[in-house]
């Protein structure tokens, strides 16, 4: 409450506009601060901010800073002028680390293993294994069949308790992933011109990365990871490709993030952004959202705070249309988690953040306004006229977010 009652910087120039807001005409008290929840008994029209006097009485219903209305019932419209900096900065060196903790895009890097068609897969493995020579189609189907078996064995590990049964299931899973890798390697080696090869290379790389993950450590782990990167690079370097190139660059992006290779990560994220621009594929929007949030993390890690802020803005906007896809939820939530701290680290005013949150998608209002609440708290923590004014502006915009 003390922060709200000390907002001289924002409110000093505001006075009650008399009957234009439906209030008593005289005497007109000077607006002192944005009303707290327990102040001002009257309500204001939708889109108006409740400003109070020193004694806590409602003094004005007005547009938030940076917006105005032609009449008392008109919609508040942004004035279109460049938003001034708040004049208050709250440095934060942990923005990239905070964001990284919030992001889990594993379902894009490694889509879930198939969970149907087990009997058919086993039949195909038995039938195709008897053939003296295999076609490209045979090898593609064989790789897919082994992946189904691998998925079944991997899921069974969560239901087994006996040591021997667990060991046997792991061995079957590992054998399935090995056999799938062998089939896909044979396809890309023997039939390099087959149209399925780019997608198969990505599937092969993902299988190699799973194999390395299953092993955890040992002499085969790094060679498998290196082989996966090699397959991905072959696809990522072909601009004429669409979905396989998108997928390859995204997996490389995730690998670069894990290795803290931030400049490389930005390059991969940019390719993903370009390949998803047409939104021709149903998975393009979540991949675009994932690339945007990873770009924000990379820019923040490189110390480009303003670039990171803009990438966070983009991630929220790109993710909005594809909510509630889990990957879009992750991108939007991660961005909204750190965006207030990023704005505060730059001293950017709330009137710049508010439009980003208004367009954040079909989210509950409390999720949309939470960054403004946090921004107000961050600015309130520093007792200077500029910071107090910045906090009041954030509280004002919080009231008008629909």
Steps between C-alpha positions, in 0.01 A plus 500: 500500500785740584636465145159580355455805719837649399451515122567871459706444182211351302206682651625849569365631171163323525194669646142386516319599184171567677185370346681366192555191713171516683655628826415798719595825331653681800735522657719288270752301705844440352563142391770347717532133399342201330235367735567186699237229518360633828486865389241701313145373550378573147585297193632626168387411149681214327832617361545778755749515786384580853708791633467598866574805712722500809209407723420189292190639335443446129618814324490411130426232245753557224696326227836352596820693427571506128134472397208738474133510404297757306214487752415342832344194334750466216751219487847589621739512205879499519639840407743344251801679639817305583469384858751674727740295705389469859813663637535208739703186432517179701805305376468120488785276387303175530235554231628233261540248781147568628359457151692179434347337805151573366551351152447135417450445128596135500191395306627704204860387532396137561135426415344225713566149376202333331265319737280310254546230237726272702374171357520630144851629567617160626344332197675741264834443671456124464393523135753756381782327684456195277550692175834449329506863383307801624360796311501858629137455603586179685777673694280798582222273630755295692639808673149611597413150627808481720411843642157370603661202674754731665217716632313201642809371681586849628152544645510157661796609713265713707288198595772248585659459843701180492868559422516221241183612321626859486834389359331288234265785399792742474686253283199465269459878482868549422492225238196660335662843479820342363306310235304811406825695461641223279192499274500878458874515440458240229226708334693828489816320385350271236224729369631859540267632227182361653258785587454368853871538584489851660224398744674169565826679580319705766340183641842331497655793687227492762549125544874549544438766763258268683758223484761730654252603767418137584869419539573808710875447482750276325709492182200508262328809638704780340531321161121456494444868581753604237332275243163654587635851444648391167163368378320813618754730335447327164129585516535842660725617216237440229287816458261330257370274775211595723390287796817285524717814494285661769526191719875460445572862589282481809682191632832674432362806681420294809844337491665842474299628798610201709861572407455875572604574141283809488611650170439168324164473672396838359593386148295180528206689653498744208481216247212342691322835505537537123394143419187534714395838362253353250322294770433242228557214743284448809810488720647827369347726771638305798842474335491877438409564864777268616756674279392843627533411867838334442616809311398710800700275731805517273488879469462544876793262557711706258415819690272642231223595741301712258524230232385251759206725589390518138533122462285453810237730349514292181475169687182613676344614174601193300383261772159665545323350194615144572403481868432253663765296314745402777798649317315829454400500866866451594618783274231744616530416870879511492497840331243642741702366793803719429367781284436738792857460626629558148298821460613616844865426417465740207280754678223457242162639598183297550321662205741308273438166673121527523422454126716187493298349785167603350587291191627204703215269399199340662645499850330570833527867587718434804760335275501797264538763773752315720805649320364850566449413867862381515623807312324725750659308788846525347474875448344550844804342666708808419392816679564776248250727324569335162458147633187590694352657188592192294333274755184710493491479121522120520211494751297724272542276197431193711147635561412532131634168365183316387 
